[in-house]
């Protein structure tokens, strides 16, 4: 048995929720290792729809242990609002089945205020954040002034750290014309939630080592996608954390040698939310059709996603950087009925061809996709559970994607239903 890391290979929203849920049934421990409550997963289990942002997907399945690692920044109020919501749906969440890393950093109300102020100052050049304080919380972590979960057990230390945080952030808020915050505005809500938070806090790095030694199957669940990685994404239009599979180790306290199979969730076309370059975007009838058929709206924000053709160059880059061993191809059925399909196989920038997307924002903005076209298919792929049920042209499209990105399909998802999945290679099987 081996651990499995699930990451998005594009700009997020690749359909990780269903795939992670499908895998979590086979896992014993599910770990969320980066990001915040700015990314969502939608799960449908026994006809019940669950929308999760912070909670690991395995929490909706009995007998599983869920872990929120130190790489996650946690809004405690959002967390318990989410727990209350799933509890009302019949899910049992206790300190026994949900563990939170003692060294995970918190998102406080001042962070969302800073987030909004920063976006307002950027004007037309705004990043397009969700405004939930994720970036400012990571800034505090890097600046060594964050409030961590372990600080909640020591009120004197907590108050001292909050005062230090306020001294810095209120100066920024005041300078930007935004209202400052008081100590009580931060402390009182925290004190109200501390009794619920403390029982879940633990040294999860130690627990994960124990689970591994006991032969437990561990599933590491990432948020967003590799092209939103703070180092390797389309910077500065990225998230504030590392979204690569390598972050599963540092974001949970697992040794790098314990990380096993890396599965890259990959949509059969491309989408992104917010600002930033998108070479294969189709701001036309094709894009509108993809968005309508794919129900392309954010789980958390409800924002409409930009849609375009499959960018194989981008995914090949993600496969290389992310150490992806196999992909889970999702939403193939959205392409049903299109007479012609296009695949981005490279870029032309200032008269020069590129087989990768350069790091320079200026070059990215001028990138024109080089397309390869293929015949589409008229038969439906929705609900297919074997290769034999797929149209020949759909299989040809899949094989061409595998060839260009240099990575095989391990799973194929043909509808939002978890049972509509074609398994090619079990990620948990020994290498």
C-alpha positions as CSV (number, residue, x, y, z in Angstrom):
1,X,0.0,0.0,0.0
2,X,1.1,3.5,-0.6
3,X,0.0,7.1,0.0
4,X,-1.6,9.1,-2.8
5,X,-1.4,12.8,-3.4
6,X,-4.1,14.5,-5.4
7,X,-3.4,17.8,-7.0
8,X,-5.0,19.9,-9.8
9,X,-3.0,20.1,-13.0
10,X,-4.6,23.3,-14.3
11,X,-6.0,26.5,-12.6
12,X,-8.1,24.6,-10.1
13,X,-11.8,23.6,-10.5
14,X,-10.8,20.4,-12.3
15,X,-13.3,18.3,-10.5
16,X,-11.2,17.2,-7.5
17,X,-14.2,16.8,-5.2
18,X,-15.6,13.7,-6.9
19,X,-12.3,12.1,-7.5
20,X,-11.1,12.7,-3.9
21,X,-14.4,11.3,-2.6
22,X,-14.0,8.2,-4.9
23,X,-10.5,7.7,-3.5
24,X,-11.3,8.5,0.1
25,X,-13.6,5.4,0.3
26,X,-10.4,3.4,-0.3
27,X,-8.3,5.5,2.2
28,X,-8.1,5.4,6.0
29,X,-6.8,8.9,6.5
30,X,-7.5,12.0,4.4
31,X,-5.2,15.0,4.8
32,X,-5.7,18.6,3.5
33,X,-2.3,20.1,3.2
34,X,-2.5,23.7,1.8
35,X,-4.8,26.6,1.0
36,X,-7.7,28.0,2.9
37,X,-11.4,28.3,2.6
38,X,-11.1,29.9,-0.8
39,X,-11.4,26.6,-2.7
40,X,-14.3,24.3,-2.6
41,X,-15.2,20.7,-3.3
42,X,-18.6,19.5,-4.2
43,X,-19.4,15.9,-3.2
44,X,-22.5,13.9,-3.9
45,X,-22.8,10.8,-1.6
46,X,-26.0,8.7,-1.6
47,X,-27.9,11.5,-3.2
48,X,-26.8,14.1,-0.7
49,X,-24.7,17.1,-1.9
50,X,-21.9,18.4,0.4
51,X,-20.0,21.5,-0.3
52,X,-16.7,21.6,1.6
53,X,-14.0,24.3,1.7
54,X,-11.8,23.5,4.7
55,X,-12.8,20.1,5.8
56,X,-11.1,17.2,4.1
57,X,-13.4,15.3,1.7
58,X,-13.2,12.1,3.8
59,X,-15.1,13.7,6.7
60,X,-18.4,12.8,5.0
61,X,-17.5,9.1,5.2
62,X,-17.7,7.2,8.5
63,X,-14.7,5.4,9.9
64,X,-12.2,7.8,8.3
65,X,-9.7,10.1,10.0
66,X,-9.6,13.7,8.6
67,X,-6.6,15.9,9.1
68,X,-6.0,19.6,8.4
69,X,-2.3,20.1,8.1
70,X,0.0,23.0,9.0
71,X,0.2,24.1,5.4
72,X,-3.5,25.2,5.6
73,X,-4.5,28.7,6.9
74,X,-7.7,28.3,8.9
75,X,-10.5,30.7,9.5
76,X,-11.9,29.1,12.7
77,X,-15.3,30.6,12.3
78,X,-15.6,29.4,8.7
79,X,-14.4,26.0,9.8
80,X,-17.0,25.5,12.5
81,X,-19.7,27.0,10.3
82,X,-18.8,24.3,7.8
83,X,-18.8,21.7,10.6
84,X,-22.3,22.8,11.8
85,X,-23.6,22.6,8.2
86,X,-22.4,19.1,7.6
87,X,-23.6,18.1,11.1
88,X,-27.1,19.2,10.1
89,X,-26.7,16.9,7.1
90,X,-26.0,13.9,9.4
91,X,-22.2,13.9,9.3
92,X,-20.5,13.3,12.7
93,X,-17.4,15.4,13.3
94,X,-15.6,14.9,16.5
95,X,-12.1,15.4,18.0
96,X,-11.6,11.7,17.3
97,X,-12.1,11.9,13.5
98,X,-10.9,15.5,12.8
99,X,-7.4,16.5,13.8
100,X,-6.0,20.0,13.3
101,X,-2.2,20.7,13.2
102,X,-1.1,22.6,16.3
103,X,1.3,24.7,14.1
104,X,-1.4,25.7,11.5
105,X,-1.9,29.4,11.2
106,X,-5.2,31.2,11.6
107,X,-7.1,33.6,9.4
108,X,-8.6,36.5,11.5
109,X,-11.1,39.2,10.5
110,X,-8.4,41.7,10.0
111,X,-7.0,39.5,7.2
112,X,-10.1,39.7,5.1
113,X,-10.2,43.5,5.7
114,X,-6.5,43.7,4.5
115,X,-7.4,41.5,1.5
116,X,-10.2,43.9,0.4
117,X,-8.1,47.0,0.9
118,X,-5.2,45.5,-1.1
119,X,-7.5,44.6,-4.0
120,X,-9.1,48.0,-4.0
121,X,-5.6,49.7,-4.2
122,X,-4.7,47.5,-7.2
123,X,-7.7,48.7,-9.2
124,X,-7.7,47.3,-12.7
125,X,-4.6,45.3,-11.9
126,X,-6.3,43.4,-9.1
127,X,-5.4,39.7,-8.6
128,X,-9.0,38.5,-8.3
129,X,-8.8,37.0,-4.9
130,X,-11.8,35.6,-3.1
131,X,-11.3,38.3,-0.4
132,X,-11.3,35.8,2.4
133,X,-8.0,36.8,3.9
134,X,-5.9,33.9,2.6
135,X,-3.0,36.0,1.2
136,X,-2.6,38.3,4.2
137,X,-2.7,35.2,6.5
138,X,0.1,33.6,4.6
139,X,2.0,36.9,4.7
140,X,1.8,36.9,8.4
141,X,3.0,33.3,8.5
142,X,6.1,34.3,6.4
143,X,6.5,37.4,8.5
144,X,6.6,35.3,11.7
145,X,3.7,37.2,13.3
146,X,0.9,34.7,12.7
147,X,-1.4,33.3,15.3
148,X,-1.1,29.5,15.3
149,X,-3.5,27.0,16.7
150,X,-1.2,26.2,19.6
151,X,-1.3,29.9,20.7
152,X,-5.0,29.5,21.6
153,X,-4.1,27.5,24.7
154,X,-2.1,30.5,26.2
155,X,-4.2,33.7,26.5
156,X,-1.3,35.9,27.6
157,X,0.8,34.9,24.6
158,X,-2.2,35.2,22.4
159,X,-3.0,38.8,23.5
160,X,0.6,39.9,23.1
161,X,0.7,38.5,19.5
162,X,-2.6,40.1,18.6
163,X,-1.3,43.5,19.8
164,X,1.8,43.1,17.6
165,X,-0.3,42.1,14.6
166,X,-2.7,45.1,15.1
167,X,0.2,47.6,15.4
168,X,1.3,46.7,11.9
169,X,-1.9,46.0,10.1
170,X,-3.9,49.0,11.5
171,X,-1.2,51.3,10.1
172,X,-1.7,49.7,6.7
173,X,-5.5,49.9,6.9
174,X,-5.5,53.5,8.1
175,X,-3.1,54.5,5.2
176,X,-5.4,52.9,2.7
177,X,-8.5,54.6,4.1
178,X,-9.9,51.5,5.7
179,X,-11.2,51.3,9.3
180,X,-8.8,50.0,11.8
181,X,-9.6,47.1,14.2
182,X,-9.5,46.9,18.0
183,X,-8.0,44.2,20.1
184,X,-11.4,43.2,21.4
185,X,-12.8,42.8,17.8
186,X,-10.1,40.1,17.3
187,X,-9.9,38.6,20.8
188,X,-13.6,38.2,21.7
189,X,-14.6,36.0,18.7
190,X,-11.5,33.9,19.2
191,X,-12.2,33.3,22.9
192,X,-15.8,32.2,22.0
193,X,-14.5,29.5,19.7
194,X,-11.4,28.3,21.6
195,X,-13.3,25.7,23.6
196,X,-14.5,24.1,20.4
197,X,-11.1,24.4,18.6
198,X,-8.7,23.0,21.3
199,X,-9.9,19.4,21.4
200,X,-9.1,19.0,17.7
201,X,-5.6,20.4,17.9
202,X,-2.8,17.8,17.8
203,X,0.8,17.1,16.6
204,X,-0.5,15.7,13.3
205,X,3.0,15.0,12.0
206,X,3.4,12.4,14.8
207,X,0.0,10.9,14.2
208,X,0.7,10.6,10.5
209,X,3.9,8.7,11.3
210,X,1.9,6.3,13.5
211,X,-0.7,5.8,10.9
212,X,1.9,5.1,8.2
213,X,3.7,2.5,10.5
214,X,0.3,0.9,11.1
215,X,-0.1,0.4,7.3
216,X,-2.9,2.9,6.9
217,X,-3.8,4.2,3.5
218,X,-3.2,8.0,3.5
219,X,-4.8,10.3,0.9
220,X,-3.3,13.8,0.6
221,X,-5.8,16.3,-0.8
222,X,-4.6,19.6,-2.4
223,X,-6.6,22.7,-3.3
224,X,-6.5,24.9,-6.4
225,X,-4.1,23.8,-9.2
226,X,-0.5,23.7,-10.1
227,X,-0.9,26.8,-12.4
228,X,-1.9,28.7,-9.3
229,X,1.2,27.8,-7.4
230,X,2.9,30.8,-5.8
231,X,6.2,29.8,-7.4
232,X,5.3,28.0,-10.6
233,X,1.9,29.4,-11.5
234,X,1.0,32.4,-13.6
235,X,2.4,34.8,-11.1
236,X,1.2,37.3,-9.8
237,X,-2.3,35.9,-10.6
238,X,-1.8,32.9,-8.3
239,X,-2.8,31.7,-4.9
240,X,-0.6,32.4,-1.8
241,X,0.6,28.8,-1.2
242,X,2.5,26.1,-3.0
243,X,0.0,23.7,-4.7
244,X,2.5,21.1,-5.9
245,X,2.5,17.5,-4.6
246,X,5.8,18.3,-2.7
247,X,3.7,20.5,-0.4
248,X,1.9,17.5,0.8
249,X,5.1,16.6,2.8
250,X,5.9,20.0,4.2
251,X,2.2,21.0,4.6
252,X,1.5,18.0,6.8
253,X,4.7,17.0,8.5
254,X,5.1,13.9,6.4
255,X,8.6,12.9,5.4
256,X,9.1,13.4,1.6
257,X,10.0,9.7,1.2
258,X,6.5,8.8,2.4
259,X,4.8,10.5,-0.5
260,X,3.7,7.9,-3.0
261,X,1.6,8.1,-6.2
262,X,0.8,11.6,-7.5
263,X,-2.6,11.9,-9.3
264,X,-3.2,15.1,-11.3
265,X,-6.9,16.0,-11.7
266,X,-7.3,17.3,-15.3
267,X,-10.4,18.7,-16.9
268,X,-10.9,17.7,-20.6
269,X,-11.0,21.4,-21.4
270,X,-9.6,24.4,-19.5
271,X,-11.1,26.9,-17.1
272,X,-9.9,29.5,-14.8
273,X,-11.5,32.0,-12.3
274,X,-10.4,35.6,-11.9
275,X,-7.7,37.6,-13.6
276,X,-4.6,36.4,-15.3
277,X,-3.4,34.9,-18.6
278,X,-5.4,32.2,-20.3
279,X,-4.0,31.5,-23.8
280,X,-6.6,29.0,-25.0
281,X,-9.6,30.9,-23.6
282,X,-12.6,31.0,-25.9
283,X,-14.6,34.2,-25.3
284,X,-17.2,33.2,-27.8
285,X,-19.9,30.7,-28.4
286,X,-17.6,27.7,-27.8
287,X,-16.6,29.1,-24.4
288,X,-20.2,29.9,-23.5
289,X,-21.2,26.3,-24.4
290,X,-18.5,24.8,-22.3
291,X,-19.4,26.9,-19.4
292,X,-23.1,26.2,-19.7
293,X,-22.8,22.4,-20.2
294,X,-20.0,22.1,-17.5
295,X,-21.9,24.3,-15.0
296,X,-18.8,26.4,-14.6
297,X,-19.4,28.4,-11.5
298,X,-17.2,28.5,-8.4
299,X,-18.3,26.2,-5.5
300,X,-17.3,28.8,-2.9
301,X,-17.8,32.2,-4.7
302,X,-20.3,31.4,-7.4
303,X,-18.1,33.3,-9.8
304,X,-18.4,32.4,-13.5
305,X,-15.4,30.6,-14.8
306,X,-13.6,31.5,-18.0
307,X,-13.6,28.5,-20.5
308,X,-11.4,27.4,-23.3
309,X,-9.8,24.5,-25.2
310,X,-7.6,21.9,-23.5
311,X,-4.1,23.4,-23.1
312,X,-1.8,20.3,-23.3
313,X,1.3,22.5,-23.1
314,X,0.2,23.8,-19.7
315,X,-0.7,20.4,-18.4
316,X,2.6,18.9,-19.6
317,X,4.4,21.6,-17.7
318,X,2.3,20.7,-14.6
319,X,3.1,17.0,-15.0
320,X,6.8,17.8,-15.0
321,X,6.8,20.3,-12.1
322,X,4.3,18.4,-10.0
323,X,5.8,14.9,-10.4
324,X,2.4,13.6,-11.6
325,X,2.4,9.9,-12.4
326,X,-1.2,9.6,-13.8
327,X,-4.1,11.9,-14.5
328,X,-7.8,11.7,-13.7
329,X,-9.5,13.1,-16.7
330,X,-12.8,14.8,-15.8
331,X,-15.8,16.3,-17.6
332,X,-15.2,14.5,-20.9
333,X,-19.0,14.4,-21.4
334,X,-19.0,18.3,-21.7
335,X,-17.4,17.9,-25.1
336,X,-20.1,15.6,-26.4
337,X,-21.7,16.9,-29.6
338,X,-18.9,19.3,-30.7
339,X,-18.0,18.7,-34.3
340,X,-14.4,19.9,-34.0
341,X,-12.1,20.0,-31.0
342,X,-8.9,21.9,-30.6
343,X,-5.9,21.1,-28.4
344,X,-3.3,23.7,-27.5
345,X,0.1,22.1,-28.3
346,X,2.4,25.2,-27.9
347,X,2.6,29.0,-28.0
348,X,3.8,31.6,-30.4
349,X,5.2,34.7,-28.7
350,X,6.7,37.6,-30.7
351,X,7.4,35.3,-33.6
352,X,9.0,32.5,-31.6
353,X,7.5,29.1,-30.8
354,X,7.5,27.9,-27.2
355,X,6.8,24.4,-25.9
356,X,6.2,25.7,-22.4
357,X,4.6,28.8,-20.8
358,X,7.5,31.2,-19.8
359,X,7.5,32.7,-16.3
360,X,7.4,36.4,-17.5
361,X,3.9,37.9,-17.1
362,X,4.6,40.1,-20.2
363,X,5.4,37.0,-22.4
364,X,2.4,35.1,-20.9
365,X,0.1,38.0,-21.9
366,X,1.3,37.9,-25.5
367,X,1.2,34.1,-25.8
368,X,-0.9,32.9,-28.8
369,X,-1.8,29.2,-28.7
370,X,-0.8,26.8,-31.5
371,X,-3.7,24.4,-32.0
372,X,-4.1,20.9,-33.3
373,X,-7.6,20.1,-34.3
374,X,-9.5,16.8,-34.1
375,X,-12.8,15.5,-35.1
376,X,-15.4,15.5,-32.3
377,X,-18.0,12.9,-31.5
378,X,-21.8,12.9,-31.6
379,X,-22.5,10.0,-29.2
380,X,-22.8,10.6,-25.5
381,X,-20.0,9.7,-23.1
382,X,-22.0,10.6,-20.0
383,X,-22.2,7.9,-17.5
384,X,-19.8,5.5,-19.3
385,X,-18.2,3.0,-17.0
386,X,-15.9,1.2,-19.5
387,X,-13.8,2.0,-22.5
388,X,-16.2,-0.1,-24.6
389,X,-18.9,2.5,-23.9
390,X,-16.9,5.4,-25.3
391,X,-17.1,6.6,-28.9
392,X,-14.0,5.9,-30.9
393,X,-13.3,9.6,-31.4
394,X,-13.5,10.2,-27.7
395,X,-10.9,7.5,-27.1
396,X,-8.7,9.0,-29.8
397,X,-8.9,12.4,-28.1
398,X,-7.9,10.8,-24.8
399,X,-5.0,9.0,-26.3
400,X,-3.7,12.2,-28.0
401,X,-3.9,14.1,-24.8
402,X,-1.8,11.3,-23.1
403,X,0.7,11.5,-25.9
404,X,1.2,15.2,-25.7
405,X,1.3,15.6,-22.0
406,X,3.5,12.5,-21.5
407,X,1.3,11.0,-18.8
408,X,-1.3,8.2,-18.8
409,X,-4.9,8.4,-17.8
410,X,-5.4,6.6,-14.5
411,X,-9.0,7.5,-14.0
412,X,-11.7,8.8,-16.3
413,X,-14.7,10.6,-14.9
414,X,-17.8,10.7,-17.2
415,X,-20.3,12.4,-14.9
416,X,-20.6,14.0,-11.4
417,X,-21.8,10.7,-10.0
418,X,-19.0,8.8,-8.3
419,X,-19.9,5.5,-9.8
420,X,-19.5,6.9,-13.3
421,X,-15.7,6.4,-13.2
422,X,-13.5,4.2,-15.4
423,X,-10.5,2.9,-13.4
424,X,-7.4,2.3,-15.5
425,X,-4.8,2.2,-12.7
426,X,-5.5,2.1,-9.0
427,X,-3.5,4.9,-7.4
428,X,-3.3,3.0,-4.1
429,X,-1.8,-0.1,-5.8
430,X,2.0,-0.7,-5.1
431,X,4.2,0.8,-7.8
